[in-house]
Amino acid sequence: MTAIPLVDTSRAVVSGGNVLAGQRNLPTTLWSPAGTGPFPLVVFVHGYDVGPIDFQRFCSTLASSGYVVAAPSFPLEDPAQGFALDETHLVDEATDVAFVITSLERDAAARVDRSRVAVVGHSDGADVALLVGYGPGSSDPRVGAVVASAPDTMTEPPVASRVPLLLVQGTADAVVPYSSSQSVYSQIRSPAYYLTLIGADHVSPVVGGSPWTPVLDKAVAEFLDATVGSRGSGVRALSTELSTSALTIFESKM
């Protein structure tokens, strides 16, 4: 695990119409697999009132599957940055993700494969991941796969895209209604895969220590393997496996 002090000097931090900082500090934590690479890049997007280190278990587990995982801290969502939190600027965070991708593409030490990029997000971070994948005016053509864990419904119709999506949500989520993921599944016009975690809450499957954690880890890794990783047995095999689990419901549309 390494820390990279990324800074976008071309954009300010603005909240409530006030400029809080003249540049956007995006300190990024990097988890890298063993080997020389290059490796596919996964940008992990955290949610509200948390930071990248809260998801260390998930990011390090994903890196062990052969991915460079980059988790930036967002100025108005991570309390460690010191600003009053404001979750109304998710489009700005989508631009932050694009900046992080560009920065790591230019950094030879990061050992990333520029042709294989995915975005994974949880909660507000899932909303940002959807914007990067399918948002009008914010979608990034470099992104080849999206994972959205517990997202809100998209407020604008998504762009037409063939970028595959894995949706994940627990039926006992008390923070984001389970119906939100159902709405996103109907909104997205790309190939989409929908993993329901029966009885799971909002955060424990991702941070760890729940019965659903190994299921989520495996599903995300195998989805990425089948898309940007270009390896593994494919999403169809994953569908067969998860459909037989008592902890999950797995749906797909091609």
C-alpha positions, 0 to 999 in steps of 0.5 A: 500500500502506497500513498500518492499526493495527487492534486488537480490545480485546475479545479476548485473545491466549491460548496454552497457557492463558496470556494473552499480551496483553490485546488482539489487535493485527491490523495490516493491510496494505491494497492498493487499486486506482486509482479512487474505488470502492467496490470488492469486499473481499478479506481475505487470510489468511497462514499459519504463520511468515510475515506479510502482506508475504511475500505482497505480490506476490500481494496487489498483483496482485489489487488491480490486478484491482479489489479492495481487498485487506486482509491482517491480521497474526495474533498467533500466526502472524506472527513479527513480532508477537513471540510464540511461534508457535502454530497451534492457534488458527485459530478465533480467527483466523476471528474476527479476519477477521470483525473486520477485515471489520467495521472496514473496512466502517466505514472510508469511506477504505477504499472497500469495497463491503460487499455484496461480500466474499471471503476468500482464504487460503494454508496455515493461512490457507486453513484459516481461510478455510474456517472463515470460509466454512463452519465451524460457529459461525465462518462469516460470512454476509457472505462471498460467495466463498472461495479456499483454497490448500493447506488441511488437511482440515476437522476438522468437517463444514462447514455447508450453504452456497451460497458458492462455493469455489476450491481450489488445490494443487500435486501436489508440495506437501511441507508439506500433502499434496495429498490434503488438498485432495482431502478438502476438495473432497469435504467441501464441499457448496457449488459448488466448483472445484478447481485442481490445479497439476501439479508445484507446491510449497507456496508458490512459486505464491503468492509468485511466480517459478514457472511456475504463478504466472501461472496461479494469479493468473489463476484467482483473479482470474477466480474472484473476478470471476465471484463477488463481482466480478459481472463477467468471462466466468464460471467456466465459461469459466475451466474450459474455459481451465484444462482445456487447460493442461499445468500444471493439472487443473481440476474443478468441482461445482455 
